[in-house]
Amino acid sequence: KDDMRLTNDEEMTMTDRSRYGPWALIAGGSEGVGAEFAKQLAGDGFDLVLIARKPEPLADIAACCREIGAQVRTIAVDLLEPQAVQRIVADHPLAVIVDVD
C-alpha cells in the first residue's frame, strides 16, 4: 500500500504519465470543474477522452486542449441513458469495460 504522507520536498500528483499511462478519461469534461481538469491534464502532457452530454461545449474544450498539445477524443453521450456504455463501446474500442449493473 502506498504511503500518501508527504515530506517537505514532495508534491502529491496524479499527473504521472509513467504511473498512470498517457490517456485520461474525464466524464463531464466540457464545462466547469471537468473542463478545468481537462485543460490542466492537457498542460501536463496527457491525451484526453472527454465525455459529455452537450456536443458544442465538448467541441470547444476539445479544441482548447488540442491547442495546448493534447490528442483529444470526444464522446457526446448522456451517461444516464440505458444504452450509453454500448454506444461508447460501439464507436470507441476499449481494452477494459466495467459494467456495474
N, C-alpha and C positions, 0 to 999 in steps of 0.2 A: 504494500500500500504506500502511495506517495505521501510524503510529509508536506503538507501545504503551508507550514510555518515559513516565514521569510526571514532571511538575515538582512542586515543593513545594506548589503551590496546586491541583493537580489530583487528582481521585479517579477511578480507573478504575471504570466501572459498566456493567453490561449492562441496566440498567433505564431506558433512554432510549426512551420511547414514540415520540418523533418519529423516531427512527432505526430502531427495530425493530418498530413497529406496536403496536396496543393489546392484542393477544392473545398469551398464552404457552401453549405446549403442554408438559405435563410427563408423561412416561411414568414410571410408578411413583410417582405423586403422592399416594398415600393414606397412606403410612407413612414414617417415618424421614426421610432427607435430602430425598426428594421432597416430603413433606408440609411440611417446613420451607421449602423453596423456594417452594411454593405460597403459604404464609402471607406470606412476605416480598414476593413479587411482587404479591400482592393488596394489601398495605400500600403498595406503590409505585404503585398505581393501575392495574395490569394486570388484564385479564379473563383467565380461565383455561379451558383444556381439559385436564381431568385424565383420564389413562388408567391403570387399574389392574385387577388380577385380582379383587380382593375387593370386592364391592359395599358391604358395611357400612362398612368404614373409608373407602372412597371417598366415601360419602354424608356421613360425619362431617366429613371435612376440607373437603368442598364447602360444608357448612353454615357451618363456621368462616370460610371465605373470603368467603362471602356476607355474613356479619355484619360483616366488615371493609369491605365495599362492592363487591366484585368480582362481575361476572357470571361464572357458572361453568357449564360444560357437562361432564358426566361420561360416560365410556365404560368400562363394565366388560367387559374382554376380556383374555384372556391373549395377549400378542403373540407367543408361541411357537407358537400354533395356526396351522396352514397357511392357514386362511381368515380370519385376524384382520383383515387390511387390507380385504378385501372386506366383512366385517361392519361395519367402521368407516365405510367409504365409503357403504354402503347406507343407513345411518342418519344420516350427518353429511356433507353436501355439502362438498367441499374444492376449493379453487382449484388446488392443486398436489399431485400424488401422485408420489412417487418409489418405484419398485419396483426393488430391487437384486438381484432373483432372477435 
